[in-house]
Amino acid sequence: MSCYTLVYTSVANQKMSEEHLKALLKKSRKKNEQLNITGMLLYLDPYFIQVLEGEEAIIIGLYETIRRDKRHQKVSLIYKKPVEERCFDNWSMGFNILDKENIVAIDGFSDFLQRHNPDFFKKSPNRVTELLNMFKKETLF
């Protein structure tokens, strides 16, 4: 069984309160544990960036479910690729809420606040990997 990673972005259709995000995270973690999926979710109102890791067929199936979810729109695949090992191997789903202060503090990511669209990361997929890894150590929940 080989391991894959998939990264996507999307835009929430409604304002996401901290309570709503925690409930979403709780449900996701339970499902991910059952499916042996690991990863991380970043939220910068109203944008999501998520990395999923696991068996290819399971990751693709989950991504298709996510794509059809009416709570968000503009779901955009950044990349999907095989990996030798997971980056978030002990996490059913890490999570962090981004704000202007913590993202501006990361050298090279201030453009994200200006552009606010998936094309920013599609043009440079390594930047999303860097962003996820930087916040890997700073998860809130």
DAUR-V855671 format. One record per residue. N is the residue number from 1. RES is the residue in one letter. PSI is psi as a letter, one per 20 degrees, with the letter a starting at -180 (* if undefined). Layout:
# DAUR-V855671
n:res:psi
N:RES:PSI
N:RES:PSI
This chain:
# DAUR-V855671
n:res:psi
1:M:p
2:S:q
3:C:p
4:Y:q
5:T:q
6:L:p
7:V:p
8:Y:r
9:T:q
10:S:r
11:V:p
12:A:q
13:N:i
14:Q:r
15:K:p
16:M:o
17:S:r
18:E:h
19:E:g
20:H:g
21:L:g
22:K:g
23:A:g
24:L:g
25:L:g
26:K:g
27:K:g
28:S:g
29:R:g
30:K:g
31:K:g
32:N:h
33:E:g
34:Q:h
35:L:j
36:N:l
37:I:p
38:T:r
39:G:a
40:M:q
41:L:p
42:L:q
43:Y:p
44:L:n
45:D:o
46:P:k
47:Y:q
48:F:q
49:I:p
50:Q:q
51:V:p
52:L:p
53:E:p
54:G:a
55:E:p
56:E:g
57:A:h
58:I:g
59:I:g
60:I:g
61:G:g
62:L:g
63:Y:g
64:E:h
65:T:g
66:I:g
67:R:h
68:R:i
69:D:p
70:K:i
71:R:i
72:H:r
73:Q:r
74:K:l
75:V:p
76:S:p
77:L:p
78:I:g
79:Y:q
80:K:p
81:K:q
82:P:q
83:V:q
84:E:h
85:E:q
86:R:q
87:C:h
88:F:l
89:D:h
90:N:j
91:W:o
92:S:h
93:M:o
94:G:q
95:F:q
96:N:p
97:I:p
98:L:q
99:D:r
100:K:h
101:E:g
102:N:h
103:I:h
104:V:h
105:A:i
106:I:o
107:D:p
108:G:i
109:F:j
110:S:h
111:D:h
112:F:h
113:L:h
114:Q:h
115:R:g
116:H:l
117:N:q
118:P:h
119:D:h
120:F:g
121:F:h
122:K:h
123:K:h
124:S:m
125:P:h
126:N:h
127:R:h
128:V:h
129:T:g
130:E:g
131:L:g
132:L:g
133:N:h
134:M:h
135:F:i
136:K:h
137:K:i
138:E:k
139:T:q
140:L:h
141:F:*
